[in-house]
Amino acid sequence: MTTVVGYFASRPAWNFPQFFYTLLGTSFAAAGVAALNQWMESDTDALMKRTADRPIPSGKVTTGSAFVLGWLLCAMGLAVLFGKVNGMAALFALATIISYLALYTPAKRWSRWSTEIGAVAGAFPPLIGWAASGQGSVTLGWILFGILFFWQLPHFMAIAWTYRRDYETVHFPMLAVRDASGSKVAAWSFVNTLGAVAVSAWPSFVGLTSKIYLAATLALGAWFIARALFFMRAEGRDITARKLFFASIAWLPLQLAALVADRWIFPQ
């Protein structure tokens, strides 16, 4: 979905084959990464309630099948993007695959900064769409990267706090596991929520979007920031974490839809 946003935010001339192959190649690569991630983490998935019913630990898919399927899908995705779209789109897809599997997934076991590392991997997909369009603003491409990067931190901090017992069981050294009170988790979520809103407003200050978009961004941002602010209160933190999680799920598509709509309705 974020690849589609990157594509249409660039306002390309409509080219259905180009769009179709961008979506197909990205979908293959995303599915491949997901399968390989679960292959790499099948041992810890089996120990956590949240993930114990995934295909590999539940016995529905063998590890060998997951390994072959994952790499086959990744290879197909890269081939489609390189052969049918362009090399830059394939390069960003490759960056996503490498950063997710070679950096983020193993970092969960040893690094306090694994969530931040994963946020880099999760911020590349809009650049696949931006590159596929062949005519997008470089500034816009990296703004989309920034929005996705900052958004993931409050989103996943809320998840990590909610399921901190699971992560503690498998000895993942995440901030939510190390911070018993949750105050640092909440503060870091708040800081990055501010970052997500600030980067979302940036297009209006560099002439890429209208003042209407800026007003919508500030309204959505105020709501998102309020949820992150409530998470910082010590009382009821489990409840406010869930509310922040659901707010993050709603905020991102609304914010990105506002960006795409403004780029088409009020072209700067």
GIHUWO-V564424 format. One record per pair of residues at least 24 apart in sequence whose C-alpha atoms are under 10 Angstrom apart, sorted by the first residue. I is the first residue (numbers start at 0). J is the second residue. D is the distance in whole Angstrom. If there is no record, write none. Layout:
i j d
I J D
I J D
//
This chain:
i j d
0 25 10
0 26 9
0 124 9
0 125 8
0 128 10
0 252 9
0 255 10
1 121 10
1 122 9
1 123 9
1 124 6
1 125 5
1 126 9
1 127 9
1 128 8
1 129 10
1 143 9
1 144 10
1 147 9
1 251 10
1 252 9
1 255 8
2 26 10
2 88 10
2 122 10
2 123 9
2 124 5
2 125 4
2 126 7
2 127 6
2 128 4
2 129 7
2 130 10
2 131 9
2 143 10
3 124 9
3 125 7
3 126 10
3 127 9
3 128 6
3 129 9
3 131 10
3 259 10
4 124 9
4 125 6
4 126 9
4 127 10
4 128 7
4 129 8
4 143 9
4 252 9
4 255 7
4 256 8
4 258 9
4 259 7
5 123 10
5 124 8
5 125 4
5 126 6
5 127 7
5 128 4
5 129 5
5 130 8
5 131 9
5 132 8
5 135 9
5 139 9
5 140 7
5 143 7
5 144 9
5 255 9
5 259 9
6 125 7
6 126 8
6 127 8
6 128 4
6 129 5
6 130 8
6 131 7
6 132 5
6 133 9
6 134 10
6 135 8
6 140 10
6 259 9
7 128 8
7 129 8
7 131 10
7 132 8
7 135 9
7 258 10
7 259 6
7 260 9
7 262 9
7 263 9
8 125 10
8 128 9
8 129 8
8 132 9
8 135 8
8 136 9
8 139 8
8 140 9
8 143 9
8 255 9
8 256 9
8 258 7
8 259 5
8 260 8
8 261 9
8 262 6
8 263 8
9 128 9
9 129 6
9 130 9
9 131 10
9 132 7
9 133 8
9 134 7
9 135 4
9 136 7
9 137 10
9 139 8
9 140 8
9 259 8
9 262 8
9 263 9
10 129 10
10 132 8
10 133 10
10 134 8
10 135 7
10 136 10
10 259 8
10 262 7
10 263 7
10 266 9
11 129 9
11 131 9
11 132 6
11 133 8
11 134 7
11 135 8
12 132 8
12 133 10
12 134 9
13 132 9
14 132 9
16 83 8
16 84 9
17 80 9
17 83 7
17 84 6
17 85 9
17 131 8
17 132 8
18 83 10
18 84 8
18 128 9
18 131 8
18 132 8
19 83 10
19 84 9
20 76 9
20 79 7
20 80 7
20 81 10
20 82 9
20 83 6
20 84 7
20 131 9
21 76 9
21 79 8
21 80 6
21 81 10
21 83 8
21 84 6
21 85 9
21 88 8
21 89 9
21 127 8
21 128 7
21 130 10
21 131 7
21 132 9
22 76 10
22 79 10
22 80 9
22 127 10
22 128 8
22 131 10
23 75 9
23 76 7
23 79 8
23 80 8
24 72 9
24 73 9
24 74 9
24 75 7
24 76 4
24 77 6
24 78 8
24 79 5
24 80 5
24 81 9
24 82 10
24 83 9
24 84 9
24 88 9
24 89 9
24 92 9
24 127 10
25 72 10
25 73 9
25 75 10
25 76 6
25 77 8
25 79 9
25 80 8
25 88 9
25 89 9
25 92 7
25 124 8
25 127 8
25 128 9
26 72 9
26 73 9
26 75 10
26 76 7
27 69 9
27 70 10
27 71 9
27 72 5
27 73 6
27 74 8
27 75 6
27 76 5
27 77 8
27 78 10
27 79 9
27 80 10
28 69 9
28 70 9
28 71 9
28 72 6
28 73 4
28 74 7
28 75 7
28 76 5
28 77 7
28 78 10
28 79 10
28 80 10
28 89 10
28 92 7
28 93 9
28 95 9
28 96 7
29 69 9
29 72 8
29 73 8
29 76 8
29 92 9
29 95 9
29 96 8
29 124 9
30 68 9
30 69 7
30 70 10
30 72 7
30 73 8
30 76 9
31 65 9
31 66 9
31 67 9
31 68 7
31 69 4
31 70 6
31 71 7
31 72 5
31 73 5
31 74 8
31 75 9
31 76 8
31 96 9
32 68 10
32 69 6
32 70 8
32 72 8
32 73 7
32 95 9
32 96 6
32 97 9
32 99 8
32 100 7
33 65 10
33 69 8
33 72 10
33 73 10
33 96 10
33 99 9
33 100 9
34 62 10
34 64 10
34 65 6
34 66 7
34 67 9
34 68 7
34 69 5
34 70 9
34 72 9
34 73 10
35 62 9
35 65 7
35 66 6
35 67 9
35 68 8
35 69 5
35 70 7
35 72 10
35 73 9
35 96 10
35 99 10
35 100 8
35 104 10
36 65 10
36 66 9
36 69 9
36 99 8
36 100 7
36 101 10
36 103 10
36 104 7
36 105 9
37 62 9
37 65 8
37 66 9
37 69 9
37 104 9
38 62 6
38 63 9
38 64 9
38 65 6
38 66 6
38 69 9
39 65 10
39 66 9
39 100 8
39 104 8
39 105 8
40 104 8
40 105 9
40 107 10
40 108 10
42 169 9
43 108 10
43 165 9
43 166 9
43 168 9
43 169 6
43 170 9
43 171 9
44 165 9
44 166 10
44 169 9
45 169 10
46 165 8
46 166 9
46 168 7
46 169 7
47 162 9
47 164 9
47 165 5
47 166 7
47 167 9
47 168 7
47 169 7
48 162 9
48 164 10
48 165 7
48 168 10
49 162 8
49 165 7
49 166 10
50 165 9
80 127 9
80 131 8
83 131 10
84 130 9
84 131 6
84 132 9
84 133 9
85 127 10
85 130 8
85 131 6
85 132 9
85 133 8
86 130 9
86 131 9
87 126 9
87 127 8
87 128 10
87 129 9
87 130 6
87 131 7
87 133 9
88 124 9
88 125 10
88 126 7
88 127 5
88 128 7
88 129 8
88 130 5
88 131 5
88 132 9
88 133 9
89 127 7
89 130 9
89 131 9
90 126 10
90 127 8
90 130 9
91 120 10
91 123 6
91 124 7
91 125 9
91 126 7
91 127 6
91 128 9
91 129 10
91 130 8
91 131 10
92 120 10
92 123 7
92 124 7
92 125 10
92 126 9
92 127 6
92 128 10
93 123 10
93 127 10
94 119 10
94 120 7
94 123 7
94 124 9
94 127 10
95 119 8
95 120 5
95 121 7
95 122 8
95 123 6
95 124 7
95 127 9
96 120 8
96 121 10
96 123 10
98 123 9
106 171 9
106 172 9
106 173 10
107 166 10
107 170 9
107 171 6
107 172 7
107 173 7
108 166 10
108 169 8
108 170 7
108 171 5
108 172 7
108 173 9
109 170 9
109 171 7
109 172 6
109 173 9
110 171 8
110 172 6
110 173 7
110 174 9
111 171 8
111 172 5
111 173 5
111 174 6
111 175 9
111 176 9
111 177 9
112 172 9
112 173 7
112 174 8
113 171 9
113 172 9
113 173 7
113 174 9
114 151 8
114 152 7
114 155 7
114 156 8
114 159 9
114 173 8
114 174 9
115 148 8
115 149 9
115 151 8
115 152 7
115 155 10
116 148 10
117 148 9
117 151 9
117 152 9
117 155 10
118 144 10
118 145 10
118 147 8
118 148 5
118 149 8
118 150 8
118 151 6
118 152 7
118 155 9
119 144 8
119 145 9
119 147 9
119 148 6
119 149 9
119 151 9
120 144 10
120 147 10
120 148 8
121 147 7
121 148 7
121 150 10
121 151 8
122 146 8
122 147 5
122 148 5
122 149 9
122 150 9
122 151 8
123 147 8
123 148 9
136 207 9
138 201 10
138 202 9
138 205 9
138 207 9
139 201 9
139 202 7
139 205 9
139 207 8
141 198 10
142 195 10
142 198 6
142 199 7
142 200 9
142 201 8
142 202 8
143 198 8
143 199 8
143 202 10
143 255 9
143 258 10
144 198 9
145 194 8
145 195 7
145 197 10
145 198 6
145 199 8
146 191 10
146 192 10
146 194 8
146 195 5
146 196 8
146 197 9
146 198 6
146 199 6
146 200 10
146 201 10
146 251 9
146 254 9
146 255 9
147 195 8
147 198 10
147 199 10
147 251 8
147 255 10
148 191 9
148 194 9
148 195 8
148 198 10
149 188 9
149 190 9
149 191 5
149 192 7
149 193 8
149 194 6
149 195 5
149 196 9
149 197 10
149 198 8
149 199 10
150 188 9
150 191 7
150 192 6
150 193 9
150 194 8
150 195 5
150 196 9
150 247 7
150 248 10
150 250 9
150 251 8
151 188 9
151 191 9
151 192 9
151 195 9
151 247 8
151 248 10
151 251 10
152 184 10
152 187 8
152 188 6
152 189 9
152 190 9
152 191 6
152 192 8
152 194 10
152 195 9
152 247 10
153 184 9
153 185 8
153 186 10
153 187 8
153 188 4
153 189 7
153 190 9
153 191 6
153 192 6
153 193 10
153 195 9
153 223 10
153 227 8
153 230 10
153 240 9
153 243 8
153 244 8
153 246 10
153 247 8
154 188 8
154 191 10
154 192 9
154 227 10
154 240 9
154 241 10
154 243 7
154 244 5
154 245 8
154 246 9
154 247 6
154 248 8
154 251 10
155 188 9
155 243 10
155 244 8
155 247 9
156 181 10
156 184 6
156 185 8
156 187 8
156 188 6
156 240 8
156 243 9
156 244 8
157 184 8
157 185 8
157 188 8
157 227 9
157 230 9
157 236 10
157 237 9
157 238 10
157 239 9
157 240 5
157 241 7
157 242 9
157 243 6
157 244 5
157 245 9
157 247 9
158 240 8
158 241 8
158 243 9
158 244 7
159 184 9
159 240 9
160 184 8
160 185 9
160 236 9
160 237 7
160 240 7
160 241 9
161 236 9
161 237 6
161 238 9
161 239 10
161 240 7
161 241 7
161 244 9
162 237 10
180 233 8
180 236 9
181 230 9
181 231 8
181 232 9
181 233 8
181 236 8
181 237 10
181 240 10
182 230 9
182 231 6
182 232 8
182 233 7
182 236 9
183 231 9
184 230 9
184 231 8
185 227 7
185 228 8
185 229 9
185 230 6
185 231 5
185 232 8
185 233 9
185 236 9
185 239 10
185 240 8
186 227 8
186 228 8
186 230 8
186 231 6
186 232 10
187 227 9
187 231 9
188 224 10
188 227 6
188 228 9
188 230 8
188 231 9
188 240 10
188 243 9
189 223 9
189 224 7
189 225 9
189 226 9
189 227 5
189 228 6
189 229 9
189 230 8
189 231 8
190 224 9
190 227 9
190 228 10
191 224 10
191 227 9
192 220 8
192 223 7
192 224 6
192 225 10
192 226 9
192 227 7
192 228 9
192 247 9
193 220 8
193 221 9
193 223 9
193 224 7
193 227 9
195 220 8
195 223 10
195 224 10
195 251 10
196 220 5
196 221 9
196 223 8
196 224 8
196 254 9
199 254 8
199 255 9
199 258 8
200 254 10
200 258 10
202 258 9
202 262 10
203 258 10
203 267 10
206 266 10
206 267 6
207 258 9
207 261 9
207 262 7
207 265 9
207 266 8
207 267 6
208 257 10
208 258 7
208 259 9
208 260 10
208 261 6
208 262 6
208 263 10
208 264 10
208 265 7
208 266 7
208 267 6
209 258 10
209 261 7
209 262 8
209 264 10
209 265 7
209 266 8
209 267 7
210 261 10
210 265 10
211 257 9
211 261 8
211 265 9
212 254 9
212 257 6
212 258 7
212 259 10
212 260 9
212 261 6
212 262 9
212 265 9
213 257 9
213 258 9
213 261 10
215 253 9
215 254 8
215 257 7
215 258 9
216 250 10
216 253 9
216 254 7
216 255 10
216 257 8
216 258 9
217 254 10
219 249 10
219 250 7
219 251 9
219 253 8
219 254 7
219 257 10
220 250 8
220 254 9
222 246 8
222 250 9
223 247 7
223 249 9
223 250 7
223 251 10
//
